[in-house]
Each structure stands twice: as structure tokens, then as C-alpha cells.
């Protein structure tokens, strides 16, 4: 295995290891200045995740069978807080109502309180 030690104009010390052909290619690229960041080329680009909105977070709870049994608004708030998302119940209530209207959830009135179930 061949090895080359390179010091850049900025004073960064780089050690390149590989087959003699690979090392020769890397050294020639450093000399011509055609080296791109290996980190940027090798690491996958950021995966786009849906934005952490209350509706999206509650939808994830639906997918995880959280609503298999009827849940109160306070237990939904607590489940989101366990995931690190803090919302007041005044924000969660309209989000749950949207999901009910889209028929992702159902709600049942029990003793003057709404319970949400899938």
C-alpha cells in the first residue's frame, strides 16, 4: 500500500493511503488544484423530512398506532413532549380537528371531553 504526505498552502497536513495508482491520482489532483472535498462527495445529502408541524407529528403518532385506544388531548400533548415537541393544547386542538375532518382520526365525546381514536 502506497502512502503520500501532502501539506497544503494553508498548512493542512494530509496523508493519502491506497494503491500506487490511487495515490498518484490524488497527488496530481492536489498539484493541479482539482481536489474537491471528499467529505461532501462521500456523505449523502440531507434527506428532506417533512416539517415538524403539529399535524405532521400527530400523523406520525397515527402511523405508530398511538391512537389504537382512545386518547385525550392531554395524553397526545404528553406523547409529543416525550419526542421533544412542546405545543400548547390550544395549538394541538385545531390540528386534531383537521385530522378528524380529513378522516384520519375519529373523535368521541365522553364526559364532556373529546377522545381521539384511529
C-alpha positions, 0 to 999 in steps of 0.5 A: 500500500502506497502512502503520500504526505501532502501539506497544503498552502494553508498548512493542512497536513494530509496523508493519502493511503491506497494503491500506487495508482490511487495515490498518484491520482490524488497527488496530481489532483492536489498539484493541479488544484482539482481536489474537491472535498471528499467529505461532501462527495462521500456523505449523502445529502440531507434527506428532506423530512417533512416539517415538524408541524403539529399535524405532521407529528400527530400523523406520525403518532397515527402511523405508530398506532398511538391512537389504537385506544382512545386518547385525550388531548392531554395524553397526545400533548404528553406523547409529543413532549416525550419526542421533544415537541412542546405545543400548547393544547390550544395549538394541538386542538385545531390540528386534531380537528383537521385530522378528524375532518380529513378522516384520519382520526375519529373523535368521541365525546365522553364526559364532556371531553373529546377522545381521539381514536384511529 
